[in-house]
Amino acid sequence: MVKYIVVIALLICLGACDSFTSEPRFEGDVYSIAALLQAGKSINNEHPLYITKSSSIDNWNPTEMFVENAQVEIVELSTQKSFSLQPVFDQTEMKFKWVDPNANIILPMESYRIEVRIPGYDKLISAQTTVPPMASVLKDYYGHAISGEGYSYSLQDIPELAYSESDNRYPLALNLAEHSGVYNMMAEMFCLENFSTSLEFTSPILGQTNPPQEMEEAYNAAGEGIRRIRFLGRFSADLQADYDDHLIVLKDYRQGFIFYGRYRISLFITDDNYYRYNYMPEGYLHGGVQNALGYFGSASGGTLYTKVIKP
């Protein structure tokens, strides 16, 4: 158990069926995979596959945890078309990432299977996911069309959003076109500001309006926390007033803005593998992976940007 504590911690950083899909305990080396396929995009440096192996805490070297000598195949199940992934080293993040050099586009509502073969490991690591329908995020649900207010799709053009009326004037919404029904939905609100004691809470915490210096480590920690807030749940896509399409609408979310400042908001529907990985205890056992830990999931959605300000 102690041997793969480090691999589990890494899985949580990289992420962030109803029965176990992986063995609850392993002998020898422990491997994990982590991938979230994005509808309409390829498996690239922004949306890669990670393959890691166990490492003892005493001899932990982060770069040595990444596997770079595997054979990785992705199979599009409806056509049996397959393509290989190749490892690249990201010098900025100091991680080995597996990407598709031919940039095959992941199709919505298509099923994909991954097969990973690692020299010296006699088990085939595999998993399967069905990509959700194509979903697009709306930046102006009510159609205010006010220049410099609300959300944008670009980090280079960030409008302002008054905290006190943010979710009332600008609900978060995913358009699923003709697709109705209940879906797994995840919203992530990530503060883009660097830590500073000059940052200001949107609501005072224990009487404080600014974070103390000792909060810096928690602010910059990987995974969910005061800088990164996630909403996860099952939501219905329904016809909405003034729309001919089916939408998932989130109108009560401003509690996710802990600080004033610039934010990146990601809104997705996901497959069951990634949903279970995120909400179930020991989720790394429920991510759809055979003969390893981790998750092989898929999602559809988009990203918005805004700057949260005082009224």
Stockholm file with secondary structure:
# STOCKHOLM 1.0

chainA/1-311         MVKYIVVIALLICLGACDSFTSEPRFEGDVYSIAALLQAGKSINNEHPLYITKSSSIDNWNPTEMFVENAQVEIVELSTQKSFSLQPVFDQTEMKFKWVDPNANIILPMESYRIEVRIPGYDKLISAQTTVPPMASVLKDYYGHAISGEGYSYSLQDIPELAYSESDNRYPLALNLAEHSGVYNMMAEMFCLENFSTSLEFTSPILGQTNPPQEMEEAYNAAGEGIRRIRFLGRFSADLQADYDDHLIVLKDYRQGFIFYGRYRISLFITDDNYYRYNYMPEGYLHGGVQNALGYFGSASGGTLYTKVIKP
#=GR chainA/1-311 SS CGGGHHHHHHHHHHTCCCSCSSCSSCSSCCEEEEEEEETTSCSCSSSCEEEEECCCSTTCCGGGGBCCSCEEEEEETTTTEEEECEEEEETTTTEEEEECTTCCCCCTTCEEEEEEECTTCCSCEEEEEECCCCCEEESCTTCCCCTTBSCBSCTTSCCEEEGGGHHHHSCEEEECTTCCEEEEEEEEEEECSCCCTTCCBSSCBTTBSSCCGGGHHHHHCSSSSSSEEEEEEEEEEEECTTCSSEEEEECCCGGGCCBSEEEEEEEEEECHHHHHHHHSTTGGGSBSCBSSEEEEEEEEEEEEEEEEECC
#=GC SS_cons         CGGGHHHHHHHHHHTCCCSCSSCSSCSSCCEEEEEEEETTSCSCSSSCEEEEECCCSTTCCGGGGBCCSCEEEEEETTTTEEEECEEEEETTTTEEEEECTTCCCCCTTCEEEEEEECTTCCSCEEEEEECCCCCEEESCTTCCCCTTBSCBSCTTSCCEEEGGGHHHHSCEEEECTTCCEEEEEEEEEEECSCCCTTCCBSSCBTTBSSCCGGGHHHHHCSSSSSSEEEEEEEEEEEECTTCSSEEEEECCCGGGCCBSEEEEEEEEEECHHHHHHHHSTTGGGSBSCBSSEEEEEEEEEEEEEEEEECC
//
